[in-house]
Amino acid sequence: MEVKFSSGARKLLEEKGAENICIHLVDIATADSIGAARDIEVNCEVPEQKEQFWWDRVGGIDVYIDKKLKIIGPVVVKKQGFWIFSSLYADGLRILI
């Protein structure tokens, strides 16, 4: 498993003082007729059930990746948005159906 950070993501993590990131699958309830959607979420937390995640340490940051996700290439964590609206997302992962 190869994990990289973009320069923007690394700067955002430094600003937050983050030592961990968790990349995990979330199920989102939607409108009545659709039911549910699935998405990949990136946050700066340690997962409660670590055995359900792959773990790696990259540049002093513990990275946890949900085993429900398929790794299809190098995982690259990037920053999106600006100012207080900034967040992180990850490339190189696929949601299994």
Biopython code that builds the backbone (N, CA, C, O; Angstrom):
import numpy as np
from Bio.PDB.StructureBuilder import StructureBuilder

atoms = [
    (1, "MET", "N", (0.854, -1.171, 0.000)),
    (1, "MET", "CA", (0.000, 0.000, 0.000)),
    (1, "MET", "C", (0.899, 1.233, 0.000)),
    (1, "MET", "O", (1.726, 1.415, 0.894)),
    (2, "GLU", "N", (0.725, 2.065, -1.005)),
    (2, "GLU", "CA", (1.502, 3.297, -1.110)),
    (2, "GLU", "C", (0.582, 4.487, -0.853)),
    (2, "GLU", "O", (-0.453, 4.626, -1.505)),
    (3, "VAL", "N", (0.953, 5.340, 0.089)),
    (3, "VAL", "CA", (0.159, 6.518, 0.443)),
    (3, "VAL", "C", (1.030, 7.742, 0.299)),
    (3, "VAL", "O", (2.169, 7.774, 0.766)),
    (4, "LYS", "N", (0.474, 8.764, -0.365)),
    (4, "LYS", "CA", (1.179, 10.039, -0.546)),
    (4, "LYS", "C", (0.246, 11.182, -0.148)),
    (4, "LYS", "O", (-0.974, 11.025, -0.104)),
    (5, "PHE", "N", (0.845, 12.326, 0.136)),
    (5, "PHE", "CA", (0.085, 13.544, 0.446)),
    (5, "PHE", "C", (0.458, 14.627, -0.549)),
    (5, "PHE", "O", (1.633, 14.797, -0.873)),
    (6, "SER", "N", (-0.540, 15.363, -1.036)),
    (6, "SER", "CA", (-0.230, 16.537, -1.848)),
    (6, "SER", "C", (0.317, 17.602, -0.911)),
    (6, "SER", "O", (0.150, 17.511, 0.305)),
    (7, "SER", "N", (0.971, 18.611, -1.476)),
    (7, "SER", "CA", (1.529, 19.683, -0.630)),
    (7, "SER", "C", (0.416, 20.416, 0.109)),
    (7, "SER", "O", (0.584, 20.796, 1.268)),
    (8, "GLY", "N", (-0.725, 20.618, -0.558)),
    (8, "GLY", "CA", (-1.856, 21.290, 0.094)),
    (8, "GLY", "C", (-2.414, 20.482, 1.253)),
    (8, "GLY", "O", (-2.756, 21.038, 2.297)),
    (9, "ALA", "N", (-2.504, 19.178, 1.072)),
    (9, "ALA", "CA", (-3.007, 18.301, 2.143)),
    (9, "ALA", "C", (-2.039, 18.300, 3.322)),
    (9, "ALA", "O", (-2.459, 18.380, 4.476)),
    (10, "ARG", "N", (-0.752, 18.210, 3.032)),
    (10, "ARG", "CA", (0.246, 18.210, 4.117)),
    (10, "ARG", "C", (0.176, 19.520, 4.912)),
    (10, "ARG", "O", (0.260, 19.508, 6.140)),
    (11, "LYS", "N", (0.025, 20.639, 4.210)),
    (11, "LYS", "CA", (-0.069, 21.939, 4.893)),
    (11, "LYS", "C", (-1.319, 22.005, 5.771)),
    (11, "LYS", "O", (-1.256, 22.489, 6.901)),
    (12, "LEU", "N", (-2.452, 21.520, 5.258)),
    (12, "LEU", "CA", (-3.687, 21.522, 6.037)),
    (12, "LEU", "C", (-3.558, 20.641, 7.278)),
    (12, "LEU", "O", (-4.019, 21.021, 8.354)),
    (13, "LEU", "N", (-2.938, 19.471, 7.141)),
    (13, "LEU", "CA", (-2.733, 18.589, 8.289)),
    (13, "LEU", "C", (-1.825, 19.235, 9.331)),
    (13, "LEU", "O", (-2.057, 19.093, 10.531)),
    (14, "GLU", "N", (-0.795, 19.942, 8.879)),
    (14, "GLU", "CA", (0.099, 20.644, 9.804)),
    (14, "GLU", "C", (-0.659, 21.748, 10.537)),
    (14, "GLU", "O", (-0.482, 21.924, 11.743)),
    (15, "GLU", "N", (-1.503, 22.494, 9.818)),
    (15, "GLU", "CA", (-2.281, 23.564, 10.445)),
    (15, "GLU", "C", (-3.226, 23.016, 11.510)),
    (15, "GLU", "O", (-3.431, 23.652, 12.544)),
    (16, "LYS", "N", (-3.797, 21.845, 11.265)),
    (16, "LYS", "CA", (-4.723, 21.228, 12.220)),
    (16, "LYS", "C", (-3.987, 20.500, 13.335)),
    (16, "LYS", "O", (-4.597, 20.133, 14.339)),
    (17, "GLY", "N", (-2.687, 20.286, 13.173)),
    (17, "GLY", "CA", (-1.922, 19.532, 14.157)),
    (17, "GLY", "C", (-2.310, 18.056, 14.156)),
    (17, "GLY", "O", (-2.210, 17.383, 15.182)),
    (18, "ALA", "N", (-2.750, 17.558, 13.015)),
    (18, "ALA", "CA", (-3.231, 16.177, 12.907)),
    (18, "ALA", "C", (-2.076, 15.192, 12.906)),
    (18, "ALA", "O", (-1.058, 15.410, 12.250)),
    (19, "GLU", "N", (-2.245, 14.111, 13.642)),
    (19, "GLU", "CA", (-1.273, 13.032, 13.670)),
    (19, "GLU", "C", (-1.837, 11.760, 13.058)),
    (19, "GLU", "O", (-1.116, 10.779, 12.877)),
    (20, "ASN", "N", (-3.148, 11.778, 12.736)),
    (20, "ASN", "CA", (-3.828, 10.615, 12.184)),
    (20, "ASN", "C", (-4.779, 11.069, 11.086)),
    (20, "ASN", "O", (-5.323, 12.172, 11.141)),
    (21, "ILE", "N", (-4.976, 10.209, 10.084)),
    (21, "ILE", "CA", (-6.097, 10.403, 9.175)),
    (21, "ILE", "C", (-6.756, 9.048, 8.966)),
    (21, "ILE", "O", (-6.097, 8.008, 8.964)),
    (22, "CYS", "N", (-8.057, 9.087, 8.791)),
    (22, "CYS", "CA", (-8.854, 7.892, 8.589)),
    (22, "CYS", "C", (-9.624, 8.065, 7.277)),
    (22, "CYS", "O", (-10.371, 9.027, 7.101)),
    (23, "ILE", "N", (-9.427, 7.120, 6.372)),
    (23, "ILE", "CA", (-10.125, 7.113, 5.093)),
    (23, "ILE", "C", (-11.097, 5.945, 5.161)),
    (23, "ILE", "O", (-10.688, 4.784, 5.182)),
    (24, "HIS", "N", (-12.396, 6.262, 5.195)),
    (24, "HIS", "CA", (-13.356, 5.186, 5.403)),
    (24, "HIS", "C", (-14.608, 5.349, 4.556)),
    (24, "HIS", "O", (-14.898, 6.422, 4.026)),
    (25, "LEU", "N", (-15.329, 4.259, 4.451)),
    (25, "LEU", "CA", (-16.569, 4.204, 3.688)),
    (25, "LEU", "C", (-17.711, 4.667, 4.574)),
    (25, "LEU", "O", (-17.826, 4.245, 5.725)),
    (26, "VAL", "N", (-18.562, 5.545, 4.027)),
    (26, "VAL", "CA", (-19.754, 5.983, 4.757)),
    (26, "VAL", "C", (-20.981, 5.718, 3.900)),
    (26, "VAL", "O", (-20.956, 5.891, 2.682)),
    (27, "ASP", "N", (-22.052, 5.297, 4.557)),
    (27, "ASP", "CA", (-23.339, 5.125, 3.899)),
    (27, "ASP", "C", (-24.175, 6.351, 4.238)),
    (27, "ASP", "O", (-24.296, 6.733, 5.402)),
    (28, "ILE", "N", (-24.749, 6.963, 3.206)),
    (28, "ILE", "CA", (-25.490, 8.206, 3.367)),
    (28, "ILE", "C", (-26.940, 7.956, 2.989)),
    (28, "ILE", "O", (-27.223, 7.479, 1.890)),
    (29, "ALA", "N", (-27.855, 8.271, 3.888)),
    (29, "ALA", "CA", (-29.278, 8.159, 3.573)),
    (29, "ALA", "C", (-29.654, 9.272, 2.597)),
    (29, "ALA", "O", (-29.213, 10.413, 2.741)),
    (30, "THR", "N", (-30.478, 8.925, 1.598)),
    (30, "THR", "CA", (-30.897, 9.913, 0.598)),
    (30, "THR", "C", (-32.420, 9.969, 0.545)),
    (30, "THR", "O", (-33.102, 9.458, 1.433)),
    (31, "ALA", "N", (-32.936, 10.586, -0.494)),
    (31, "ALA", "CA", (-34.383, 10.743, -0.649)),
    (31, "ALA", "C", (-35.088, 9.386, -0.659)),
    (31, "ALA", "O", (-34.454, 8.351, -0.868)),
    (32, "ASP", "N", (-36.394, 9.397, -0.435)),
    (32, "ASP", "CA", (-37.187, 8.175, -0.291)),
    (32, "ASP", "C", (-36.990, 7.161, -1.409)),
    (32, "ASP", "O", (-36.777, 5.980, -1.133)),
    (33, "SER", "N", (-37.055, 7.586, -2.636)),
    (33, "SER", "CA", (-37.027, 6.628, -3.738)),
    (33, "SER", "C", (-35.630, 6.081, -4.038)),
    (33, "SER", "O", (-35.508, 5.002, -4.618)),
    (34, "ILE", "N", (-34.599, 6.789, -3.661)),
    (34, "ILE", "CA", (-33.237, 6.355, -3.967)),
    (34, "ILE", "C", (-32.714, 5.402, -2.903)),
    (34, "ILE", "O", (-32.118, 4.380, -3.245)),
    (35, "GLY", "N", (-32.910, 5.695, -1.665)),
    (35, "GLY", "CA", (-32.471, 4.811, -0.585)),
    (35, "GLY", "C", (-31.198, 5.264, 0.089)),
    (35, "GLY", "O", (-31.247, 5.965, 1.100)),
    (36, "ALA", "N", (-30.049, 4.872, -0.457)),
    (36, "ALA", "CA", (-28.777, 5.202, 0.187)),
    (36, "ALA", "C", (-27.686, 5.372, -0.856)),
    (36, "ALA", "O", (-27.778, 4.859, -1.971)),
    (37, "ALA", "N", (-26.678, 6.089, -0.475)),
    (37, "ALA", "CA", (-25.503, 6.275, -1.327)),
    (37, "ALA", "C", (-24.278, 5.954, -0.482)),
    (37, "ALA", "O", (-24.342, 5.965, 0.747)),
    (38, "ARG", "N", (-23.168, 5.669, -1.144)),
    (38, "ARG", "CA", (-21.918, 5.377, -0.449)),
    (38, "ARG", "C", (-20.875, 6.388, -0.904)),
    (38, "ARG", "O", (-20.850, 6.791, -2.066)),
    (39, "ASP", "N", (-20.020, 6.791, 0.023)),
    (39, "ASP", "CA", (-18.985, 7.762, -0.289)),
    (39, "ASP", "C", (-17.745, 7.439, 0.538)),
    (39, "ASP", "O", (-17.806, 6.686, 1.510)),
    (40, "ILE", "N", (-16.628, 8.022, 0.134)),
    (40, "ILE", "CA", (-15.371, 7.877, 0.867)),
    (40, "ILE", "C", (-15.140, 9.168, 1.635)),
    (40, "ILE", "O", (-15.153, 10.256, 1.059)),
    (41, "GLU", "N", (-14.931, 9.041, 2.930)),
    (41, "GLU", "CA", (-14.714, 10.205, 3.789)),
    (41, "GLU", "C", (-13.298, 10.166, 4.353)),
    (41, "GLU", "O", (-12.783, 9.104, 4.704)),
    (42, "VAL", "N", (-12.683, 11.332, 4.434)),
    (42, "VAL", "CA", (-11.347, 11.461, 5.022)),
    (42, "VAL", "C", (-11.457, 12.410, 6.210)),
    (42, "VAL", "O", (-11.902, 13.548, 6.058)),
    (43, "ASN", "N", (-11.051, 11.945, 7.395)),
    (43, "ASN", "CA", (-11.045, 12.825, 8.558)),
    (43, "ASN", "C", (-9.789, 12.569, 9.389)),
    (43, "ASN", "O", (-9.009, 11.663, 9.095)),
    (44, "CYS", "N", (-9.611, 13.362, 10.408)),
    (44, "CYS", "CA", (-8.384, 13.306, 11.217)),
    (44, "CYS", "C", (-8.624, 12.586, 12.538)),
    (44, "CYS", "O", (-8.295, 13.107, 13.603)),
    (45, "GLU", "N", (-9.195, 11.395, 12.466)),
    (45, "GLU", "CA", (-9.512, 10.629, 13.662)),
    (45, "GLU", "C", (-8.863, 9.252, 13.610)),
    (45, "GLU", "O", (-8.409, 8.799, 12.559)),
    (46, "VAL", "N", (-8.829, 8.608, 14.749)),
    (46, "VAL", "CA", (-8.388, 7.217, 14.833)),
    (46, "VAL", "C", (-9.660, 6.368, 14.852)),
    (46, "VAL", "O", (-10.572, 6.651, 15.628)),
    (47, "PRO", "N", (-9.737, 5.333, 14.012)),
    (47, "PRO", "CA", (-10.952, 4.520, 14.009)),
    (47, "PRO", "C", (-11.112, 3.743, 15.312)),
    (47, "PRO", "O", (-10.130, 3.358, 15.945)),
    (48, "GLU", "N", (-12.379, 3.517, 15.704)),
    (48, "GLU", "CA", (-12.649, 2.772, 16.927)),
    (48, "GLU", "C", (-12.254, 1.305, 16.785)),
    (48, "GLU", "O", (-11.717, 0.712, 17.722)),
    (49, "GLN", "N", (-12.516, 0.717, 15.619)),
    (49, "GLN", "CA", (-12.213, -0.690, 15.392)),
    (49, "GLN", "C", (-11.051, -0.795, 14.406)),
    (49, "GLN", "O", (-11.253, -1.000, 13.209)),
    (50, "LYS", "N", (-9.849, -0.653, 14.920)),
    (50, "LYS", "CA", (-8.647, -0.613, 14.083)),
    (50, "LYS", "C", (-8.443, -1.875, 13.258)),
    (50, "LYS", "O", (-7.801, -1.819, 12.210)),
    (51, "GLU", "N", (-8.971, -3.012, 13.704)),
    (51, "GLU", "CA", (-8.770, -4.256, 12.966)),
    (51, "GLU", "C", (-9.498, -4.258, 11.621)),
    (51, "GLU", "O", (-9.229, -5.119, 10.784)),
    (52, "GLN", "N", (-10.406, -3.323, 11.399)),
    (52, "GLN", "CA", (-11.133, -3.225, 10.132)),
    (52, "GLN", "C", (-10.444, -2.268, 9.146)),
    (52, "GLN", "O", (-11.015, -1.910, 8.117)),
    (53, "PHE", "N", (-9.213, -1.863, 9.474)),
    (53, "PHE", "CA", (-8.492, -0.893, 8.656)),
    (53, "PHE", "C", (-7.073, -1.364, 8.377)),
    (53, "PHE", "O", (-6.452, -2.029, 9.206)),
    (54, "TRP", "N", (-6.572, -1.014, 7.203)),
    (54, "TRP", "CA", (-5.148, -1.151, 6.932)),
    (54, "TRP", "C", (-4.474, 0.048, 7.577)),
    (54, "TRP", "O", (-5.069, 1.122, 7.666)),
    (55, "TRP", "N", (-3.236, -0.127, 8.028)),
    (55, "TRP", "CA", (-2.517, 0.955, 8.700)),
    (55, "TRP", "C", (-1.152, 1.145, 8.050)),
    (55, "TRP", "O", (-0.490, 0.189, 7.646)),
    (56, "ASP", "N", (-0.757, 2.409, 7.965)),
    (56, "ASP", "CA", (0.590, 2.751, 7.509)),
    (56, "ASP", "C", (0.980, 4.062, 8.177)),
    (56, "ASP", "O", (0.118, 4.855, 8.557)),
    (57, "ARG", "N", (2.263, 4.282, 8.313)),
    (57, "ARG", "CA", (2.758, 5.559, 8.863)),
    (57, "ARG", "C", (3.531, 6.244, 7.744)),
    (57, "ARG", "O", (4.503, 5.706, 7.215)),
    (58, "VAL", "N", (3.070, 7.457, 7.394)),
    (58, "VAL", "CA", (3.651, 8.200, 6.278)),
    (58, "VAL", "C", (3.982, 9.608, 6.751)),
    (58, "VAL", "O", (3.095, 10.364, 7.148)),
    (59, "GLY", "N", (5.258, 9.955, 6.707)),
    (59, "GLY", "CA", (5.670, 11.308, 7.084)),
    (59, "GLY", "C", (5.230, 11.725, 8.473)),
    (59, "GLY", "O", (4.890, 12.889, 8.690)),
    (60, "GLY", "N", (5.231, 10.795, 9.419)),
    (60, "GLY", "CA", (4.851, 11.117, 10.790)),
    (60, "GLY", "C", (3.351, 11.105, 11.044)),
    (60, "GLY", "O", (2.910, 11.490, 12.127)),
    (61, "ILE", "N", (2.561, 10.672, 10.070)),
    (61, "ILE", "CA", (1.105, 10.639, 10.210)),
    (61, "ILE", "C", (0.636, 9.195, 10.077)),
    (61, "ILE", "O", (0.997, 8.503, 9.125)),
    (62, "ASP", "N", (-0.169, 8.748, 11.035)),
    (62, "ASP", "CA", (-0.766, 7.415, 10.959)),
    (62, "ASP", "C", (-1.947, 7.466, 10.004)),
    (62, "ASP", "O", (-2.855, 8.280, 10.171)),
    (63, "VAL", "N", (-1.933, 6.593, 9.001)),
    (63, "VAL", "CA", (-2.978, 6.556, 7.978)),
    (63, "VAL", "C", (-3.745, 5.247, 8.130)),
    (63, "VAL", "O", (-3.156, 4.167, 8.100)),
    (64, "TYR", "N", (-5.070, 5.350, 8.293)),
    (64, "TYR", "CA", (-5.945, 4.191, 8.400)),
    (64, "TYR", "C", (-6.861, 4.179, 7.182)),
    (64, "TYR", "O", (-7.519, 5.178, 6.893)),
    (65, "ILE", "N", (-6.909, 3.044, 6.460)),
    (65, "ILE", "CA", (-7.748, 2.907, 5.271)),
    (65, "ILE", "C", (-8.699, 1.738, 5.486)),
    (65, "ILE", "O", (-8.273, 0.622, 5.781)),
    (66, "ASP", "N", (-9.981, 2.007, 5.336)),
    (66, "ASP", "CA", (-11.040, 1.018, 5.526)),
    (66, "ASP", "C", (-10.826, -0.175, 4.596)),
    (66, "ASP", "O", (-10.607, 0.009, 3.399)),
    (67, "LYS", "N", (-10.887, -1.393, 5.131)),
    (67, "LYS", "CA", (-10.711, -2.603, 4.330)),
    (67, "LYS", "C", (-11.890, -2.847, 3.396)),
    (67, "LYS", "O", (-11.804, -3.714, 2.526)),
    (68, "LYS", "N", (-12.994, -2.106, 3.551)),
    (68, "LYS", "CA", (-14.139, -2.219, 2.650)),
    (68, "LYS", "C", (-13.873, -1.523, 1.321)),
    (68, "LYS", "O", (-14.631, -1.688, 0.366)),
    (69, "LEU", "N", (-12.788, -0.740, 1.260)),
    (69, "LEU", "CA", (-12.421, -0.033, 0.037)),
    (69, "LEU", "C", (-11.370, -0.825, -0.723)),
    (69, "LEU", "O", (-10.534, -1.499, -0.120)),
    (70, "LYS", "N", (-11.411, -0.745, -2.028)),
    (70, "LYS", "CA", (-10.406, -1.412, -2.855)),
    (70, "LYS", "C", (-9.343, -0.395, -3.260)),
    (70, "LYS", "O", (-9.667, 0.673, -3.779)),
    (71, "ILE", "N", (-8.088, -0.725, -3.024)),
    (71, "ILE", "CA", (-6.982, 0.147, -3.410)),
    (71, "ILE", "C", (-6.645, -0.179, -4.864)),
    (71, "ILE", "O", (-6.306, -1.318, -5.185)),
    (72, "ILE", "N", (-6.738, 0.825, -5.742)),
    (72, "ILE", "CA", (-6.511, 0.603, -7.172)),
    (72, "ILE", "C", (-5.240, 1.258, -7.681)),
    (72, "ILE", "O", (-4.948, 1.184, -8.875)),
    (73, "GLY", "N", (-4.501, 1.880, -6.830)),
    (73, "GLY", "CA", (-3.252, 2.535, -7.209)),
    (73, "GLY", "C", (-2.677, 3.205, -5.987)),
    (73, "GLY", "O", (-3.123, 2.948, -4.869)),
    (74, "PRO", "N", (-1.696, 4.059, -6.183)),
    (74, "PRO", "CA", (-1.201, 4.795, -5.018)),
    (74, "PRO", "C", (-2.322, 5.664, -4.451)),
    (74, "PRO", "O", (-3.012, 6.355, -5.200)),
    (75, "VAL", "N", (-2.502, 5.630, -3.148)),
    (75, "VAL", "CA", (-3.516, 6.455, -2.491)),
    (75, "VAL", "C", (-2.905, 7.834, -2.284)),
    (75, "VAL", "O", (-1.884, 7.980, -1.614)),
    (76, "VAL", "N", (-3.542, 8.841, -2.867)),
    (76, "VAL", "CA", (-3.035, 10.210, -2.757)),
    (76, "VAL", "C", (-4.091, 11.046, -2.037)),
    (76, "VAL", "O", (-5.210, 11.209, -2.523)),
    (77, "VAL", "N", (-3.717, 11.573, -0.870)),
    (77, "VAL", "CA", (-4.611, 12.435, -0.097)),
    (77, "VAL", "C", (-4.377, 13.860, -0.567)),
    (77, "VAL", "O", (-3.247, 14.348, -0.593)),
    (78, "LYS", "N", (-5.488, 14.528, -0.946)),
    (78, "LYS", "CA", (-5.400, 15.886, -1.489)),
    (78, "LYS", "C", (-6.340, 16.822, -0.754)),
    (78, "LYS", "O", (-7.276, 16.392, -0.079)),
    (79, "LYS", "N", (-6.071, 18.105, -0.899)),
    (79, "LYS", "CA", (-6.907, 19.143, -0.287)),
    (79, "LYS", "C", (-7.865, 19.680, -1.333)),
    (79, "LYS", "O", (-7.501, 19.850, -2.497)),
    (80, "GLN", "N", (-9.106, 19.949, -0.906)),
    (80, "GLN", "CA", (-10.058, 20.625, -1.774)),
    (80, "GLN", "C", (-10.667, 21.786, -1.002)),
    (80, "GLN", "O", (-10.699, 21.767, 0.228)),
    (81, "GLY", "N", (-11.148, 22.795, -1.717)),
    (81, "GLY", "CA", (-11.735, 23.963, -1.074)),
    (81, "GLY", "C", (-10.671, 24.967, -0.661)),
    (81, "GLY", "O", (-9.495, 24.824, -0.996)),
    (82, "PHE", "N", (-11.098, 25.972, 0.061)),
    (82, "PHE", "CA", (-10.188, 27.028, 0.500)),
    (82, "PHE", "C", (-10.615, 27.542, 1.862)),
    (82, "PHE", "O", (-11.753, 27.353, 2.291)),
    (83, "TRP", "N", (-9.683, 28.190, 2.526)),
    (83, "TRP", "CA", (-9.869, 28.851, 3.812)),
    (83, "TRP", "C", (-10.531, 27.906, 4.797)),
    (83, "TRP", "O", (-10.057, 26.779, 4.943)),
    (84, "ILE", "N", (-11.603, 28.299, 5.487)),
    (84, "ILE", "CA", (-12.248, 27.439, 6.475)),
    (84, "ILE", "C", (-13.094, 26.342, 5.828)),
    (84, "ILE", "O", (-13.596, 25.457, 6.520)),
    (85, "PHE", "N", (-13.251, 26.396, 4.513)),
    (85, "PHE", "CA", (-14.047, 25.406, 3.800)),
    (85, "PHE", "C", (-13.179, 24.268, 3.250)),
    (85, "PHE", "O", (-13.668, 23.436, 2.486)),
    (86, "SER", "N", (-11.916, 24.225, 3.625)),
    (86, "SER", "CA", (-10.996, 23.189, 3.138)),
    (86, "SER", "C", (-11.332, 21.827, 3.745)),
    (86, "SER", "O", (-11.754, 21.724, 4.897)),
    (87, "SER", "N", (-11.134, 20.805, 2.947)),
    (87, "SER", "CA", (-11.284, 19.435, 3.423)),
    (87, "SER", "C", (-10.338, 18.544, 2.634)),
    (87, "SER", "O", (-9.672, 18.990, 1.699)),
    (88, "LEU", "N", (-10.290, 17.280, 3.027)),
    (88, "LEU", "CA", (-9.398, 16.325, 2.380)),
    (88, "LEU", "C", (-10.216, 15.295, 1.612)),
    (88, "LEU", "O", (-11.344, 14.977, 1.988)),
    (89, "TYR", "N", (-9.638, 14.783, 0.541)),
    (89, "TYR", "CA", (-10.219, 13.656, -0.186)),
    (89, "TYR", "C", (-9.079, 12.757, -0.633)),
    (89, "TYR", "O", (-7.912, 13.146, -0.575)),
    (90, "ALA", "N", (-9.423, 11.544, -1.085)),
    (90, "ALA", "CA", (-8.397, 10.567, -1.454)),
    (90, "ALA", "C", (-8.654, 10.017, -2.838)),
    (90, "ALA", "O", (-9.780, 9.648, -3.169)),
    (91, "ASP", "N", (-7.614, 9.963, -3.645)),
    (91, "ASP", "CA", (-7.629, 9.303, -4.951)),
    (91, "ASP", "C", (-6.959, 7.939, -4.791)),
    (91, "ASP", "O", (-6.185, 7.718, -3.859)),
    (92, "GLY", "N", (-7.270, 7.026, -5.721)),
    (92, "GLY", "CA", (-6.621, 5.720, -5.719)),
    (92, "GLY", "C", (-7.407, 4.653, -4.992)),
    (92, "GLY", "O", (-6.888, 3.571, -4.717)),
    (93, "LEU", "N", (-8.676, 4.956, -4.673)),
    (93, "LEU", "CA", (-9.535, 4.005, -3.978)),
    (93, "LEU", "C", (-10.827, 3.821, -4.758)),
    (93, "LEU", "O", (-11.254, 4.714, -5.490)),
    (94, "ARG", "N", (-11.445, 2.654, -4.597)),
    (94, "ARG", "CA", (-12.721, 2.387, -5.251)),
    (94, "ARG", "C", (-13.670, 1.780, -4.218)),
    (94, "ARG", "O", (-13.265, 1.002, -3.354)),
    (95, "ILE", "N", (-14.933, 2.156, -4.332)),
    (95, "ILE", "CA", (-15.965, 1.579, -3.483)),
    (95, "ILE", "C", (-16.436, 0.281, -4.127)),
    (95, "ILE", "O", (-16.817, 0.265, -5.298)),
    (96, "LEU", "N", (-16.408, -0.799, -3.365)),
    (96, "LEU", "CA", (-16.889, -2.090, -3.866)),
    (96, "LEU", "C", (-18.405, -2.127, -3.794)),
    (96, "LEU", "O", (-18.998, -1.646, -2.829)),
    (97, "ILE", "N", (-19.028, -2.694, -4.805)),
    (97, "ILE", "CA", (-20.492, -2.765, -4.824)),
    (97, "ILE", "C", (-20.946, -4.113, -4.304)),
    (97, "ILE", "O", (-22.147, -4.376, -4.239)),
]
sb = StructureBuilder()
sb.init_structure("model")
sb.init_model(0)
sb.init_chain("A")
sb.init_seg("    ")
for serial, (resi, resn, name, xyz) in enumerate(atoms, 1):
    if name == "N":
        sb.init_residue(resn, " ", resi, " ")
    sb.init_atom(name, np.array(xyz, "f"), 0.0, 1.0, " ", f" {name:<3s}", serial, name[0])
structure = sb.get_structure()
